[in-house]
Amino acid sequence: MKKLVLLFSLFLVAPLFVQAAGPSIELEEAGNNLRDKDSLQRGAVLFTNYCMACHSVKYIRYNRIARDVGWTDEEVVSKMSFGQNSVYDYVLTRMPEGVAMEVMGVLPPDISLTSRVKGADYIYTFLRGYYQDEEGQWNNRALEGTSMPNVLEGLQRHASEEEYAQAVRDITNFLEYVGEPSKVERLDLGWKVIAFLLVLLLLTYLLKREYWKDIKH
């Protein structure tokens, strides 16, 4: 009994430690919709144009993206790889090996699982969190002192606030999808499993009543 109480207490307290270890600013809500294939397609193109120069999403292949967002194999290679890769290749940065260390002194991280580790709201807040300090240098409210430049500066300058917010949301949506490509299928399957268990529970209860109806208590 004591072990059960301790385990229950850990489940209650653990989220507090996770929250304490999170960002020190309030995160903006991304408002993603993984069922919005148009958003995923736009996000994939934006990721290609603004992020793939440095970052990879090495745990997913081009053909998987095509299947999930509604593209053909030819379309995904054309839109995301400009015809330079096979549809069976993993989605890797276009930066030649060794250039990152020579130019920036650091290897840009693979961001396949960023949404799983930090959440979609963090990605959305981070991309929208750039500002220029008193010396005119770019910094970020979500990660002070970040070495990542404001790669979306040009897009932000030539778009309205609504258009820019939607573009950032599309990128975030795509990265959340990349973090767990089967999430929508998992959620849909979860409801089916719950429905099956409820029906099974009802049948089990009726069977139990049938077995015990002639037994006196």
MDTraj code that builds the backbone (N, CA, C; nanometers):
import mdtraj as md
import numpy as np

residues = "MET LYS LYS LEU VAL LEU LEU PHE SER LEU PHE LEU VAL ALA PRO LEU PHE VAL GLN ALA ALA GLY PRO SER ILE GLU LEU GLU GLU ALA GLY ASN ASN LEU ARG ASP LYS ASP SER LEU GLN ARG GLY ALA VAL LEU PHE THR ASN TYR CYS MET ALA CYS HIS SER VAL LYS TYR ILE ARG TYR ASN ARG ILE ALA ARG ASP VAL GLY TRP THR ASP GLU GLU VAL VAL SER LYS MET SER PHE GLY GLN ASN SER VAL TYR ASP TYR VAL LEU THR ARG MET PRO GLU GLY VAL ALA MET GLU VAL MET GLY VAL LEU PRO PRO ASP ILE SER LEU THR SER ARG VAL LYS GLY ALA ASP TYR ILE TYR THR PHE LEU ARG GLY TYR TYR GLN ASP GLU GLU GLY GLN TRP ASN ASN ARG ALA LEU GLU GLY THR SER MET PRO ASN VAL LEU GLU GLY LEU GLN ARG HIS ALA SER GLU GLU GLU TYR ALA GLN ALA VAL ARG ASP ILE THR ASN PHE LEU GLU TYR VAL GLY GLU PRO SER LYS VAL GLU ARG LEU ASP LEU GLY TRP LYS VAL ILE ALA PHE LEU LEU VAL LEU LEU LEU LEU THR TYR LEU LEU LYS ARG GLU TYR TRP LYS ASP ILE LYS HIS".split()
xyz = np.array([
    [0.0829, -0.1195, 0.0000],
    [0.0000, 0.0000, 0.0000],
    [0.0866, 0.1249, 0.0000],
    [0.1955, 0.1220, 0.0795],
    [0.2846, 0.2372, 0.0859],
    [0.3490, 0.2639, -0.0494],
    [0.3858, 0.1550, -0.1202],
    [0.4464, 0.1704, -0.2524],
    [0.3476, 0.2321, -0.3506],
    [0.2205, 0.1947, -0.3403],
    [0.1180, 0.2493, -0.4280],
    [0.0990, 0.3984, -0.4038],
    [0.0969, 0.4380, -0.2764],
    [0.0833, 0.5797, -0.2411],
    [0.2027, 0.6588, -0.2910],
    [0.3240, 0.6028, -0.2762],
    [0.4453, 0.6708, -0.3227],
    [0.4438, 0.6890, -0.4735],
    [0.4006, 0.5849, -0.5453],
    [0.3958, 0.5926, -0.6910],
    [0.2955, 0.6972, -0.7359],
    [0.1794, 0.7007, -0.6697],
    [0.0773, 0.8001, -0.7024],
    [0.1285, 0.9417, -0.6762],
    [0.2038, 0.9594, -0.5683],
    [0.2598, 1.0904, -0.5348],
    [0.3590, 1.1366, -0.6407],
    [0.4386, 1.0418, -0.6917],
    [0.5355, 1.0766, -0.7951],
    [0.4654, 1.1245, -0.9212],
    [0.3542, 1.0629, -0.9563],
    [0.2793, 1.1058, -1.0739],
    [0.2244, 1.2469, -1.0565],
    [0.1912, 1.2829, -0.9322],
    [0.1396, 1.4171, -0.9060],
    [0.2495, 1.5220, -0.9054],
    [0.3671, 1.4856, -0.8533],
    [0.4758, 1.5823, -0.8361],
    [0.5599, 1.5967, -0.9622],
    [0.5741, 1.4920, -1.0414],
    [0.6622, 1.4948, -1.1579],
    [0.6331, 1.6105, -1.2530],
    [0.5053, 1.6387, -1.2874],
    [0.4793, 1.7505, -1.3779],
    [0.5304, 1.8839, -1.3276],
    [0.5377, 1.9010, -1.1945],
    [0.5882, 2.0262, -1.1397],
    [0.7352, 2.0438, -1.1709],
    [0.8126, 1.9352, -1.1639],
    [0.9549, 1.9424, -1.1971],
    [0.9743, 1.9680, -1.3452],
    [0.8904, 1.9068, -1.4292],
    [0.9005, 1.9288, -1.5732],
    [0.8727, 2.0741, -1.6056],
    [0.7706, 2.1307, -1.5426],
    [0.7365, 2.2699, -1.5664],
    [0.8470, 2.3620, -1.5185],
    [0.9085, 2.3284, -1.4052],
    [1.0148, 2.4124, -1.3518],
    [1.1371, 2.4127, -1.4420],
    [1.1591, 2.3015, -1.5125],
    [1.2752, 2.2915, -1.5992],
    [1.2506, 2.3495, -1.7375],
    [1.1282, 2.3939, -1.7650],
    [1.0945, 2.4443, -1.8970],
    [1.1389, 2.5876, -1.9166],
    [1.0994, 2.6471, -2.0312],
    [1.1380, 2.7845, -2.0615],
    [1.0889, 2.8815, -1.9547],
    [1.1614, 2.9916, -1.9382],
    [1.1263, 3.0887, -1.8348],
    [1.0228, 3.1876, -1.8838],
    [0.9830, 3.1802, -2.0120],
    [0.8806, 3.2695, -2.0630],
    [0.7541, 3.1901, -2.0902],
    [0.6443, 3.2618, -2.0992],
    [0.5181, 3.1963, -2.1307],
    [0.5156, 3.1616, -2.2790],
    [0.4875, 3.0364, -2.3096],
    [0.4887, 2.9916, -2.4482],
    [0.3590, 3.0311, -2.5188],
    [0.3736, 3.0706, -2.6444],
    [0.2569, 3.0975, -2.7269],
    [0.1992, 2.9652, -2.7758],
    [0.0699, 2.9602, -2.7898],
    [0.0054, 2.8383, -2.8367],
    [0.0178, 2.8278, -2.9878],
    [0.0734, 2.7178, -3.0350],
    [0.0959, 2.7008, -3.1785],
    [-0.0350, 2.6812, -3.2538],
    [-0.1279, 2.6111, -3.1940],
    [-0.2554, 2.5869, -3.2607],
    [-0.2417, 2.4972, -3.3821],
    [-0.1564, 2.3956, -3.3730],
    [-0.1321, 2.3055, -3.4855],
    [-0.2537, 2.2184, -3.5166],
    [-0.2560, 2.1708, -3.6404],
    [-0.3574, 2.0734, -3.6819],
    [-0.2899, 1.9742, -3.7748],
    [-0.2549, 1.8581, -3.7215],
    [-0.1820, 1.7591, -3.8007],
    [-0.2672, 1.6976, -3.9106],
    [-0.3965, 1.7225, -3.9093],
    [-0.4839, 1.6727, -4.0155],
    [-0.4929, 1.7710, -4.1327],
    [-0.4356, 1.8883, -4.1155],
    [-0.4381, 1.9916, -4.2205],
    [-0.3224, 1.9666, -4.3170],
    [-0.3496, 1.8945, -4.4243],
    [-0.2429, 1.8577, -4.5178],
    [-0.1897, 1.9778, -4.5943],
    [-0.2739, 2.0778, -4.6176],
    [-0.2258, 2.1989, -4.6844],
    [-0.1200, 2.2676, -4.5988],
    [-0.1458, 2.2742, -4.4674],
    [-0.0489, 2.3341, -4.3760],
    [0.0797, 2.2533, -4.3732],
    [0.0678, 2.1208, -4.3712],
    [0.1869, 2.0355, -4.3706],
    [0.2680, 2.0534, -4.4987],
    [0.2009, 2.0671, -4.6109],
    [0.2715, 2.0883, -4.7368],
    [0.3441, 2.2218, -4.7376],
    [0.2755, 2.3263, -4.6924],
    [0.3413, 2.4576, -4.6855],
    [0.4587, 2.4533, -4.5880],
    [0.4386, 2.3860, -4.4750],
    [0.5459, 2.3759, -4.3763],
    [0.6665, 2.3017, -4.4297],
    [0.6428, 2.1969, -4.5073],
    [0.7532, 2.1210, -4.5658],
    [0.8345, 2.2076, -4.6614],
    [0.7652, 2.2869, -4.7426],
    [0.8345, 2.3754, -4.8375],
    [0.9115, 2.4838, -4.7627],
    [0.8489, 2.5422, -4.6601],
    [0.9167, 2.6458, -4.5811],
    [1.0377, 2.5874, -4.5081],
    [1.0228, 2.4683, -4.4544],
    [1.1353, 2.4023, -4.3887],
    [1.2494, 2.3815, -4.4876],
    [1.2157, 2.3403, -4.6084],
    [1.3166, 2.3195, -4.7119],
    [1.3903, 2.4493, -4.7443],
    [1.3152, 2.5578, -4.7577],
    [1.3737, 2.6842, -4.8020],
    [1.4502, 2.7581, -4.6926],
    [1.4085, 2.7409, -4.5665],
    [1.4663, 2.8228, -4.4605],
    [1.5455, 2.7442, -4.3557],
    [1.5251, 2.6142, -4.3476],
    [1.5861, 2.5378, -4.2383],
    [1.6858, 2.4314, -4.2838],
    [1.6641, 2.3739, -4.4009],
    [1.7447, 2.2603, -4.4426],
    [1.8872, 2.2966, -4.4823],
    [1.9149, 2.4252, -4.4955],
    [2.0527, 2.4657, -4.5225],
    [2.1435, 2.4241, -4.4069],
    [2.0858, 2.4143, -4.2875],
    [2.1647, 2.3767, -4.1698],
    [2.1139, 2.2488, -4.1023],
    [1.9832, 2.2317, -4.0963],
    [1.9250, 2.1254, -4.0147],
    [1.8761, 2.0072, -4.0974],
    [1.8816, 1.8901, -4.0357],
    [1.8279, 1.7673, -4.0923],
    [1.7097, 1.7207, -4.0083],
    [1.6276, 1.6348, -4.0698],
    [1.5293, 1.5550, -3.9956],
    [1.5546, 1.4110, -4.0405],
    [1.6572, 1.3529, -3.9837],
    [1.7181, 1.2319, -4.0369],
    [1.6409, 1.1032, -4.0116],
    [1.5297, 1.1102, -3.9381],
    [1.4557, 0.9885, -3.9088],
    [1.3346, 0.9681, -4.0000],
    [1.3257, 1.0456, -4.1057],
    [1.2117, 1.0315, -4.1957],
    [1.2611, 1.0392, -4.3395],
    [1.1951, 0.9638, -4.4265],
    [1.2318, 0.9606, -4.5681],
    [1.1344, 1.0482, -4.6482],
    [1.1798, 1.0861, -4.7672],
    [1.0967, 1.1690, -4.8539],
    [0.9659, 1.0983, -4.8902],
    [0.9716, 0.9682, -4.9172],
    [0.8499, 0.8992, -4.9591],
    [0.7471, 0.8894, -4.8467],
    [0.7919, 0.8849, -4.7215],
    [0.6975, 0.8839, -4.6093],
    [0.6263, 1.0191, -4.6006],
    [0.7006, 1.1268, -4.6180],
    [0.6392, 1.2601, -4.6174],
    [0.5361, 1.2702, -4.7286],
    [0.5737, 1.2252, -4.8481],
    [0.4818, 1.2312, -4.9621],
    [0.3520, 1.1583, -4.9318],
    [0.3621, 1.0403, -4.8751],
    [0.2446, 0.9592, -4.8445],
    [0.1539, 1.0266, -4.7430],
    [0.2121, 1.0912, -4.6441],
    [0.1327, 1.1476, -4.5347],
    [0.0741, 1.2847, -4.5651],
    [0.1429, 1.3662, -4.6470],
    [0.0941, 1.5026, -4.6723],
    [0.0175, 1.5141, -4.8031],
    [0.0119, 1.4061, -4.8804],
    [-0.0690, 1.4096, -5.0019],
    [0.0054, 1.4453, -5.1281],
    [0.1356, 1.4221, -5.1319],
    [0.2150, 1.4441, -5.2525],
    [0.2457, 1.3112, -5.3211],
    [0.2796, 1.3195, -5.4483],
    [0.3357, 1.2039, -5.5161],
    [0.4858, 1.1988, -5.4864],
    [0.5490, 1.0867, -5.5183],
    [0.6940, 1.0752, -5.4978],
    [0.7680, 1.1802, -5.5784],
    [0.7207, 1.2072, -5.6990],
    [0.7863, 1.3071, -5.7835],
    [0.7712, 1.4470, -5.7246],
    [0.6552, 1.4761, -5.6675],
    [0.6317, 1.6093, -5.6108],
    [0.7200, 1.6348, -5.4900],
    [0.7336, 1.5364, -5.4000],
    [0.8116, 1.5596, -5.2790],
    [0.9591, 1.5808, -5.3125],
    [1.0103, 1.5051, -5.4096],
    [1.1507, 1.5219, -5.4486],
    [1.1712, 1.6575, -5.5157],
    [1.0732, 1.6996, -5.5959],
    [1.0838, 1.8282, -5.6635],
    [1.0742, 1.9448, -5.5664],
    [0.9804, 1.9378, -5.4714],
    [0.9545, 2.0503, -5.3818],
    [1.0544, 2.0593, -5.2667],
    [1.1028, 1.9441, -5.2192],
    [1.1896, 1.9455, -5.1017],
    [1.3360, 1.9192, -5.1332],
    [1.3630, 1.8543, -5.2444],
    [1.5007, 1.8177, -5.2767],
    [1.5484, 1.8773, -5.4082],
    [1.4562, 1.9417, -5.4805],
    [1.4876, 2.0019, -5.6100],
    [1.5508, 1.8994, -5.7046],
    [1.5021, 1.7754, -5.6928],
    [1.5472, 1.6692, -5.7810],
    [1.6845, 1.6124, -5.7511],
    [1.7428, 1.6477, -5.6355],
    [1.8788, 1.6049, -5.6059],
    [1.8858, 1.4744, -5.5270],
    [1.7737, 1.4271, -5.4757],
    [1.7745, 1.3067, -5.3929],
    [1.6770, 1.2026, -5.4466],
    [1.6977, 1.0796, -5.4008],
    [1.6026, 0.9736, -5.4280],
    [1.4866, 0.9852, -5.3305],
    [1.3711, 0.9381, -5.3709],
    [1.2549, 0.9435, -5.2838],
    [1.2729, 0.8546, -5.1616],
    [1.3674, 0.7619, -5.1665],
    [1.3926, 0.6715, -5.0540],
    [1.4977, 0.7257, -4.9568],
    [1.5550, 0.8413, -4.9866],
    [1.6579, 0.8984, -4.9005],
    [1.5960, 0.9603, -4.7755],
    [1.6767, 0.9667, -4.6688],
    [1.6364, 1.0413, -4.5499],
    [1.6525, 1.1911, -4.5776],
    [1.5777, 1.2727, -4.5038],
    [1.5779, 1.4171, -4.5268],
    [1.6945, 1.4785, -4.4489],
    [1.8042, 1.5014, -4.5180],
    [1.9264, 1.5509, -4.4567],
    [1.9601, 1.6903, -4.5068],
    [2.0347, 1.7635, -4.4261],
    [2.0761, 1.8978, -4.4622],
    [2.1552, 1.8988, -4.5925],
    [2.1448, 2.0090, -4.6616],
    [2.2206, 2.0237, -4.7870],
    [2.3597, 2.0816, -4.7625],
    [2.3908, 2.1116, -4.6373],
    [2.5215, 2.1680, -4.6074],
    [2.6299, 2.0604, -4.6203],
    [2.7345, 2.0846, -4.6975],
    [2.8426, 1.9862, -4.7120],
    [2.9086, 1.9561, -4.5774],
    [2.9557, 1.8347, -4.5616],
    [3.0174, 1.7926, -4.4366],
    [3.1407, 1.8772, -4.4058],
    [3.1527, 1.9222, -4.2836],
    [3.2672, 2.0008, -4.2397],
    [3.2488, 2.1502, -4.2499],
    [3.1522, 2.1957, -4.3296],
    [3.1334, 2.3396, -4.3480],
    [3.0823, 2.4047, -4.2200],
    [2.9910, 2.3374, -4.1498],
    [2.9326, 2.3959, -4.0288],
    [3.0393, 2.4274, -3.9252],
    [3.1282, 2.3340, -3.8988],
    [3.2327, 2.3565, -3.7997],
    [3.3289, 2.4659, -3.8453],
    [3.3559, 2.4701, -3.9734],
    [3.4503, 2.5699, -4.0259],
    [3.3921, 2.7101, -4.0215],
    [3.2644, 2.7223, -4.0532],
    [3.2022, 2.8541, -4.0615],
    [3.1438, 2.8995, -3.9276],
    [3.0725, 2.8084, -3.8591],
    [3.0013, 2.8466, -3.7375],
    [3.0669, 2.7955, -3.6103],
    [3.1543, 2.6991, -3.6219],
    [3.2203, 2.6439, -3.5044],
    [3.1336, 2.5513, -3.4229],
    [3.0177, 2.5142, -3.4768],
    [2.9262, 2.4256, -3.4053],
    [2.8434, 2.3485, -3.5083],
    [2.8043, 2.2265, -3.4741],
    [2.7209, 2.1475, -3.5631],
    [2.5734, 2.1763, -3.5351],
    [2.4980, 2.2254, -3.6327],
    [2.3539, 2.2450, -3.6117],
    [2.2884, 2.1115, -3.5790],
    [2.2029, 2.1069, -3.4803],
    [2.1437, 1.9783, -3.4384],
    [2.0405, 1.9269, -3.5373],
    [2.0253, 1.7966, -3.5407],
    [1.9122, 1.7368, -3.6097],
    [1.7869, 1.7696, -3.5286],
    [1.6807, 1.8104, -3.5964],
    [1.5622, 1.8556, -3.5229],
    [1.4419, 1.7635, -3.5456],
    [1.4711, 1.6373, -3.5760],
    [1.3628, 1.5404, -3.5956],
    [1.2720, 1.5299, -3.4740],
    [1.3308, 1.5294, -3.3549],
    [1.2551, 1.5017, -3.2330],
    [1.2376, 1.6249, -3.1438],
    [1.2636, 1.7422, -3.1981],
    [1.2516, 1.8633, -3.1166],
    [1.1102, 1.8813, -3.0625],
    [1.0108, 1.8531, -3.1449],
    [0.8726, 1.8691, -3.0984],
    [0.8382, 1.7695, -2.9889],
    [0.9012, 1.6507, -2.9926],
    [0.8761, 1.5507, -2.8892],
    [0.9427, 1.5902, -2.7578],
    [1.0581, 1.6544, -2.7676],
    [1.1344, 1.6894, -2.6474],
    [1.0838, 1.8190, -2.5844],
    [1.0592, 1.9205, -2.6667],
    [1.0261, 2.0533, -2.6133],
    [0.8832, 2.0968, -2.6419],
    [0.8174, 2.0305, -2.7331],
    [0.6788, 2.0638, -2.7614],
    [0.6640, 2.1607, -2.8777],
    [0.5485, 2.1537, -2.9414],
    [0.5217, 2.2398, -3.0561],
    [0.5133, 2.3872, -3.0159],
    [0.4586, 2.4144, -2.8978],
    [0.4466, 2.5537, -2.8533],
    [0.5844, 2.6180, -2.8374],
    [0.6829, 2.5395, -2.7935],
    [0.8178, 2.5943, -2.7795],
    [0.8751, 2.6307, -2.9164],
    [0.8586, 2.5435, -3.0149],
    [0.9096, 2.5729, -3.1489],
    [0.8448, 2.6997, -3.2033],
    [0.7138, 2.7089, -3.1894],
    [0.6399, 2.8257, -3.2379],
    [0.6877, 2.9524, -3.1680],
    [0.7027, 2.9459, -3.0366],
    [0.7474, 3.0622, -2.9595],
    [0.8905, 3.0995, -2.9951],
    [0.9754, 2.9991, -3.0119],
    [1.1153, 3.0248, -3.0468],
    [1.1263, 3.0956, -3.1822],
    [1.0567, 3.0465, -3.2823],
    [1.0664, 3.1063, -3.4153],
    [1.0102, 3.2483, -3.4182],
    [0.9147, 3.2766, -3.3315],
    [0.8566, 3.4115, -3.3254],
    [0.9244, 3.4997, -3.2207],
    [1.0235, 3.4426, -3.1509],
    [1.0808, 3.5139, -3.0370],
    [1.2044, 3.5976, -3.0660],
    [1.2427, 3.6130, -3.1906],
    [1.3634, 3.6901, -3.2220],
    [1.3394, 3.8402, -3.2051],
    [1.4405, 3.9070, -3.1553],
    [1.4366, 4.0526, -3.1408],
    [1.5789, 4.1055, -3.1512],
    [1.5915, 4.2338, -3.1822],
    [1.7222, 4.2972, -3.1915],
    [1.7509, 4.3740, -3.0633],
    [1.8684, 4.3497, -3.0054],
    [1.9042, 4.4175, -2.8814],
    [1.9533, 4.5589, -2.9105],
    [2.0019, 4.6255, -2.8070],
    [2.0441, 4.7660, -2.8210],
    [2.1598, 4.7827, -2.9187],
    [2.2385, 4.6769, -2.9375],
    [2.3507, 4.6831, -3.0305],
    [2.3136, 4.6374, -3.1707],
    [2.1863, 4.6074, -3.1899],
    [2.1412, 4.5661, -3.3213],
    [2.1638, 4.4189, -3.3507],
    [2.2037, 4.3407, -3.2479],
    [2.2275, 4.1982, -3.2661],
    [2.0989, 4.1200, -3.2383],
    [2.0817, 4.0113, -3.3140],
    [1.9632, 3.9293, -3.2956],
    [1.9766, 3.8403, -3.1720],
    [1.8699, 3.8335, -3.0957],
    [1.8624, 3.7446, -2.9814],
    [1.7242, 3.6813, -2.9807],
    [1.7000, 3.5937, -2.8843],
    [1.5723, 3.5231, -2.8832],
    [1.5192, 3.5146, -2.7403],
    [1.3945, 3.5509, -2.7226],
    [1.3345, 3.5515, -2.5891],
    [1.3200, 3.4110, -2.5314],
    [1.3002, 3.3125, -2.6176],
    [1.2830, 3.1754, -2.5692],
    [1.4154, 3.1096, -2.5365],
    [1.5235, 3.1555, -2.5981],
    [1.6558, 3.0984, -2.5742],
    [1.7594, 3.2091, -2.5872],
    [1.7798, 3.2810, -2.4777],
    [1.8737, 3.3926, -2.4793],
    [2.0146, 3.3434, -2.5144],
    [2.0791, 3.4180, -2.6022],
    [2.2144, 3.3829, -2.6418],
    [2.2220, 3.2747, -2.7479],
    [2.1098, 3.2448, -2.8133],
    [2.1104, 3.1405, -2.9159],
    [2.2076, 3.1750, -3.0285],
    [2.2710, 3.0726, -3.0816],
    [2.3637, 3.0931, -3.1934],
    [2.2918, 3.0833, -3.3277],
    [2.1641, 3.0482, -3.3255],
    [2.0877, 3.0363, -3.4500],
    [2.0421, 3.1734, -3.4964],
    [2.0744, 3.2115, -3.6203],
    [2.0305, 3.3420, -3.6712],
    [1.8807, 3.3430, -3.6974],
    [1.8276, 3.4610, -3.7170],
    [1.6858, 3.4746, -3.7473],
    [1.6651, 3.4473, -3.8967],
    [1.6547, 3.3202, -3.9314],
    [1.6483, 3.2822, -4.0726],
    [1.5188, 3.3264, -4.1388],
    [1.4169, 3.3563, -4.0599],
    [1.2882, 3.3978, -4.1156],
    [1.2755, 3.5497, -4.1235],
    [1.3863, 3.6227, -4.1051],
    [1.3811, 3.7686, -4.1036],
    [1.3238, 3.8236, -4.2337],
    [1.3723, 3.7736, -4.3470],
    [1.3237, 3.8220, -4.4755],
    [1.1761, 3.7928, -4.4955],
    [1.1336, 3.6738, -4.4568],
    [0.9925, 3.6380, -4.4676],
    [0.9073, 3.7286, -4.3809],
    [0.9532, 3.7557, -4.2606],
    [0.8782, 3.8412, -4.1685],
    [0.8677, 3.9841, -4.2206],
    [0.9739, 4.0309, -4.2850],
    [0.9768, 4.1689, -4.3326],
    [0.8776, 4.1923, -4.4460],
    [0.8541, 4.0904, -4.5258],
    [0.7700, 4.1070, -4.6447],
    [0.6311, 4.0453, -4.6281],
    [0.5949, 4.0084, -4.5074],
    [0.4633, 3.9487, -4.4838],
    [0.3896, 4.0266, -4.3754],
    [0.2586, 4.0159, -4.3777],
    [0.1807, 4.0756, -4.2695],
    [0.1981, 3.9904, -4.1435],
    [0.1528, 4.0435, -4.0310],
    [0.1641, 3.9699, -3.9051],
    [0.0881, 3.8376, -3.9126],
    [-0.0300, 3.8416, -3.9752],
    [-0.1100, 3.7191, -3.9872],
    [-0.0417, 3.6178, -4.0783],
    [0.0136, 3.6650, -4.1891],
    [0.0815, 3.5751, -4.2830],
    [0.2063, 3.5132, -4.2195],
    [0.2784, 3.5968, -4.1444],
    [0.4004, 3.5461, -4.0808],
    [0.3659, 3.4440, -3.9721],
    [0.2644, 3.4734, -3.8926],
    [0.2224, 3.3789, -3.7885],
    [0.1799, 3.2467, -3.8504],
    [0.1099, 3.2518, -3.9632],
    [0.0664, 3.1293, -4.0293],
    [0.1855, 3.0515, -4.0847],
    [0.2850, 3.1233, -4.1395],
    [0.4042, 3.0562, -4.1915],
    [0.4788, 2.9842, -4.0793],
    [0.4932, 3.0505, -3.9643],
    [0.5607, 2.9877, -3.8506],
    [0.4795, 2.8679, -3.8014],
    [0.3479, 2.8830, -3.8011],
    [0.2611, 2.7715, -3.7589],
    [0.2752, 2.6533, -3.8544],
    [0.2873, 2.6812, -3.9831],
    [0.3041, 2.5730, -4.0809],
    [0.4358, 2.4985, -4.0587],
    [0.5434, 2.5720, -4.0328],
    [0.6720, 2.5074, -4.0049],
    [0.6614, 2.4226, -3.8780],
    [0.5994, 2.4797, -3.7757],
    [0.5821, 2.4080, -3.6497],
    [0.4979, 2.2827, -3.6691],
    [0.3934, 2.2953, -3.7486],
    [0.3067, 2.1818, -3.7773],
    [0.3858, 2.0697, -3.8447],
    [0.4691, 2.1078, -3.9409],
    [0.5497, 2.0083, -4.0112],
    [0.6480, 1.9411, -3.9161],
    [0.7113, 2.0186, -3.8289],
    [0.8079, 1.9602, -3.7364],
    [0.7397, 1.8719, -3.6316],
    [0.6180, 1.9081, -3.5922],
    [0.5454, 1.8201, -3.5006],
    [0.5113, 1.6891, -3.5704],
    [0.4726, 1.6977, -3.6965],
    [0.4454, 1.5758, -3.7733],
    [0.5705, 1.4894, -3.7847],
    [0.6845, 1.5513, -3.8157],
    [0.8096, 1.4769, -3.8300],
    [0.8461, 1.4071, -3.6993],
    [0.8186, 1.4706, -3.5859],
    [0.8508, 1.4127, -3.4565],
    [0.7761, 1.2838, -3.4292],
    [0.6564, 1.2698, -3.4843],
    [0.5779, 1.1467, -3.4682],
    [0.4848, 1.1329, -3.5885],
    [0.5344, 1.0788, -3.6989],
    [0.4541, 1.0707, -3.8219],
    [0.3253, 0.9911, -3.8068],
    [0.3212, 0.8992, -3.7117],
    [0.2040, 0.8132, -3.6947],
    [0.1074, 0.8647, -3.5884],
    [0.1240, 0.9884, -3.5443],
    [0.0432, 1.0385, -3.4328],
    [-0.1060, 1.0371, -3.4647],
    [-0.1437, 1.0841, -3.5825],
    [-0.2852, 1.0874, -3.6187],
    [-0.3416, 0.9460, -3.6234],
    [-0.2668, 0.8528, -3.6829],
    [-0.3109, 0.7138, -3.6874],
    [-0.3221, 0.6557, -3.5466],
    [-0.2270, 0.6916, -3.4603],
    [-0.2295, 0.6411, -3.3226],
    [-0.3531, 0.6918, -3.2483],
    [-0.3851, 0.8203, -3.2659],
    [-0.5016, 0.8763, -3.1984],
    [-0.6301, 0.8131, -3.2490],
    [-0.6390, 0.7938, -3.3810],
    [-0.7587, 0.7307, -3.4372],
    [-0.7719, 0.5862, -3.3884],
    [-0.6608, 0.5153, -3.3829],
    [-0.6638, 0.3770, -3.3356],
    [-0.6984, 0.3710, -3.1876],
    [-0.6548, 0.4703, -3.1111],
    [-0.6825, 0.4729, -2.9678],
    [-0.8317, 0.4741, -2.9385],
    [-0.9085, 0.5553, -3.0135],
    [-1.0537, 0.5594, -2.9924],
    [-1.1169, 0.4257, -3.0267],
    [-1.0673, 0.3595, -3.1310],
    [-1.1211, 0.2289, -3.1687],
    [-1.0932, 0.1256, -3.0602],
    [-0.9733, 0.1318, -3.0027],
    [-0.9379, 0.0378, -2.8968],
    [-1.0258, 0.0612, -2.7735],
    [-1.0458, 0.1886, -2.7368],
    [-1.1308, 0.2205, -2.6215],
    [-1.2732, 0.1713, -2.6447],
    [-1.3254, 0.1927, -2.7672],
    [-1.4606, 0.1467, -2.7986],
    [-1.4697, -0.0053, -2.7890],
    [-1.3665, -0.0740, -2.8383],
    [-1.3647, -0.2205, -2.8303],
    [-1.3645, -0.2670, -2.6847],
    [-1.2833, -0.2009, -2.6012],
    [-1.2760, -0.2409, -2.4606],
    [-1.4073, -0.2161, -2.3878],
    [-1.4777, -0.1080, -2.4239],
    [-1.6069, -0.0812, -2.3607],
    [-1.7095, -0.1881, -2.3982],
    [-1.7092, -0.2261, -2.5262],
    [-1.8000, -0.3330, -2.5693],
    [-1.7636, -0.4649, -2.5000],
    [-1.6336, -0.4915, -2.4909],
    [-1.5884, -0.6130, -2.4233],
    [-1.6285, -0.6117, -2.2763],
    [-1.6174, -0.4937, -2.2127],
    [-1.6585, -0.4819, -2.0726],
    [-1.8065, -0.5135, -2.0556],
    [-1.8892, -0.4608, -2.1471],
    [-2.0331, -0.4866, -2.1401],
    [-2.0619, -0.6354, -2.1573],
    [-1.9983, -0.6972, -2.2558],
    [-2.0210, -0.8402, -2.2789],
    [-1.9746, -0.9234, -2.1598],
    [-1.8613, -0.8836, -2.1009],
    [-1.8098, -0.9558, -1.9844],
    [-1.9053, -0.9435, -1.8661],
    [-1.9609, -0.8234, -1.8481],
    [-2.0561, -0.8026, -1.7390],
    [-2.1824, -0.8859, -1.7600],
    [-2.2341, -0.8896, -1.8821],
    [-2.3531, -0.9689, -1.9108],
    [-2.3258, -1.1180, -1.8928],
    [-2.2048, -1.1588, -1.9320],
    [-2.1683, -1.2990, -1.9136],
    [-2.1594, -1.3343, -1.7659],
    [-2.1017, -1.2434, -1.6888],
    [-2.0919, -1.2654, -1.5432],
    [-2.2303, -1.2774, -1.4811],
    [-2.3245, -1.1934, -1.5211],
    [-2.4604, -1.2007, -1.4686],
    [-2.5268, -1.3334, -1.5047],
    [-2.4987, -1.3792, -1.6272],
    [-2.5575, -1.5059, -1.6713],
    [-2.5044, -1.6224, -1.5889],
    [-2.3754, -1.6208, -1.5602],
    [-2.3149, -1.7286, -1.4807],
    [-2.3654, -1.7299, -1.3371],
    [-2.3879, -1.6113, -1.2805],
    [-2.4201, -1.6022, -1.1381],
    [-2.5689, -1.5894, -1.1073],
    [-2.6533, -1.5930, -1.2079],
    [-2.7956, -1.5654, -1.1835],
    [-2.8635, -1.6735, -1.0983],
    [-2.8135, -1.7961, -1.1086],
    [-2.8762, -1.9057, -1.0334],
    [-2.8051, -1.9346, -0.9012],
    [-2.7071, -1.8562, -0.8675],
    [-2.6316, -1.8773, -0.7423],
    [-2.6855, -1.7848, -0.6348],
    [-2.7210, -1.8430, -0.5237],
    [-2.7734, -1.7623, -0.4137],
    [-2.6598, -1.7044, -0.3332],
    [-2.6733, -1.5789, -0.2949],
    [-2.5705, -1.5102, -0.2172],
    [-2.6081, -1.5146, -0.0683],
])
top = md.Topology()
chain = top.add_chain()
for i, resn in enumerate(residues, 1):
    res = top.add_residue(resn, chain, resSeq=i)
    for name in ("N", "CA", "C"):
        top.add_atom(name, md.element.get_by_symbol(name[0]), res)
traj = md.Trajectory(xyz[None], top)
